[in-house]
Amino acid sequence: MPHTFARNVLAKVSTRDYAKCMPKIQFTNPLSSLDLTSVDLRKQLAPAAKVARDAAYVAVGVGVIAAQRVNARRYDLQQRANKLQERVNDVVPRVRDEAQATAQRVIDEATSKVRSVVERRKNVATAANETTTVA
């Protein structure tokens, strides 16, 4: 039932001639009177193009300077690393020799202490055997 009512209303509305009732609206284009044939775009855009070109040159210049600074820093770091490597190469043999000498001294001291302990134990053991055989 509600569908038939809606259909009837739509049928009446769609048959009316609303174009006669509506006021006529005229649209005017304000750009239609604009004459661009006398405008020289190159002359108008030249300052902007100059600014863009200058900005590009500045960007390239900054990039070149940054690359040069990076290369200079890399070179300095290489030189410092080479000097450090030379110092390490000079120090390593001396440290190795000192470590070997210290290790040999520790081994000799430990060996002599172990031998003295073993000798004392042998002497104590032989003394104990002599006392047991005499008694």
Wavefront OBJ file of the C-alpha trace (Angstrom):
o trace
v 0.000 0.000 0.000
v 2.657 2.567 0.770
v 4.320 1.699 -2.520
v 1.291 2.626 -4.528
v 1.054 5.983 -2.801
v 4.690 6.726 -3.590
v 4.153 5.673 -7.190
v 1.162 7.986 -7.527
v 3.054 10.931 -6.085
v 6.005 10.275 -8.347
v 3.718 9.949 -11.354
v 2.128 13.321 -10.676
v 5.459 15.049 -10.034
v 7.107 13.588 -13.118
v 4.297 14.761 -15.428
v 4.415 18.403 -14.318
v 6.402 20.781 -16.415
v 8.718 22.306 -13.892
v 10.793 24.057 -16.532
v 8.012 26.603 -16.993
v 7.795 27.267 -13.262
v 11.523 27.646 -12.659
v 13.190 30.986 -13.269
v 15.811 31.061 -15.983
v 19.355 31.277 -14.654
v 22.031 32.634 -16.907
v 25.628 31.778 -16.191
v 28.274 34.112 -17.496
v 31.896 33.144 -17.862
v 34.138 35.947 -16.595
v 37.137 34.353 -18.309
v 35.594 34.637 -21.763
v 36.678 38.263 -22.013
v 40.245 37.435 -20.971
v 42.674 37.833 -23.874
v 45.925 35.930 -23.338
v 47.340 36.412 -26.831
v 49.286 39.508 -25.819
v 50.862 37.883 -22.738
v 54.484 36.752 -23.152
v 54.787 33.782 -20.826
v 58.555 33.604 -21.210
v 58.913 37.140 -19.919
v 56.492 36.482 -17.082
v 58.092 33.194 -16.034
v 61.727 34.292 -16.457
v 62.183 35.393 -12.807
v 60.760 32.135 -11.512
v 62.947 30.157 -13.919
v 66.008 32.109 -12.752
v 65.192 31.358 -9.114
v 64.699 27.668 -9.917
v 67.972 27.554 -11.892
v 69.859 29.294 -9.074
v 68.365 26.880 -6.537
v 69.508 23.951 -8.670
v 73.035 25.388 -8.901
v 73.130 25.897 -5.138
v 71.919 22.323 -4.552
v 74.591 20.930 -6.868
v 77.244 23.109 -5.220
v 76.251 21.959 -1.757
v 76.362 18.352 -2.968
v 79.858 18.814 -4.407
v 81.114 20.448 -1.219
v 79.595 17.668 0.887
v 81.224 15.015 -1.300
v 84.594 16.744 -0.997
v 84.253 16.942 2.776
v 83.366 13.253 2.946
v 86.400 12.366 0.840
v 88.669 14.553 2.987
v 87.291 12.946 6.155
v 87.780 9.479 4.644
v 91.385 10.316 3.726
v 92.106 11.621 7.244
v 90.603 8.510 8.797
v 92.675 6.293 6.491
v 95.840 8.131 7.521
v 94.979 7.778 11.200
v 94.191 4.090 10.741
v 97.511 3.548 8.941
v 99.439 5.280 11.756
v 97.583 3.214 14.324
v 98.362 0.039 12.385
v 102.058 0.967 12.313
v 102.043 1.552 16.070
v 100.312 -1.774 16.645
v 102.833 -3.523 14.387
v 105.664 -1.928 16.378
v 104.219 -2.853 19.778
v 102.983 -6.388 19.060
v 106.406 -8.108 18.874
v 107.556 -6.447 22.114
v 104.339 -7.425 23.926
v 104.583 -10.973 22.549
v 108.197 -11.320 23.728
v 107.328 -9.959 27.195
v 104.357 -12.338 27.438
v 106.509 -15.307 26.441
v 109.219 -14.335 28.936
v 106.656 -13.919 31.710
v 105.030 -17.239 30.861
v 108.427 -18.986 30.863
v 109.343 -17.407 34.218
v 106.006 -18.564 35.714
v 106.525 -22.073 34.326
v 110.073 -22.220 35.751
v 108.947 -20.994 39.192
v 106.022 -23.423 39.258
v 108.264 -26.288 38.186
v 110.832 -25.527 40.897
v 108.116 -25.256 43.564
v 106.546 -28.540 42.469
v 109.968 -30.222 42.523
v 110.723 -28.907 46.019
v 107.330 -30.127 47.270
v 107.916 -33.533 45.647
v 111.424 -33.742 47.204
v 110.071 -32.886 50.666
v 107.378 -35.559 50.304
v 109.979 -38.096 49.238
v 112.160 -37.208 52.221
v 109.200 -37.466 54.599
v 108.212 -40.804 53.056
v 111.742 -42.263 53.307
v 112.060 -41.026 56.892
v 108.752 -42.674 57.733
v 109.910 -45.942 56.126
v 113.192 -45.888 58.063
v 111.422 -45.369 61.369
v 108.990 -48.201 60.688
v 111.750 -50.622 59.713
v 113.876 -49.773 62.778
v 111.047 -50.289 65.220
l 1 2 3 4 5 6 7 8 9 10 11 12 13 14 15 16 17 18 19 20 21 22 23 24 25 26 27 28 29 30 31 32 33 34 35 36 37 38 39 40 41 42 43 44 45 46 47 48 49 50 51 52 53 54 55 56 57 58 59 60 61 62 63 64 65 66 67 68 69 70 71 72 73 74 75 76 77 78 79 80 81 82 83 84 85 86 87 88 89 90 91 92 93 94 95 96 97 98 99 100 101 102 103 104 105 106 107 108 109 110 111 112 113 114 115 116 117 118 119 120 121 122 123 124 125 126 127 128 129 130 131 132 133 134 135
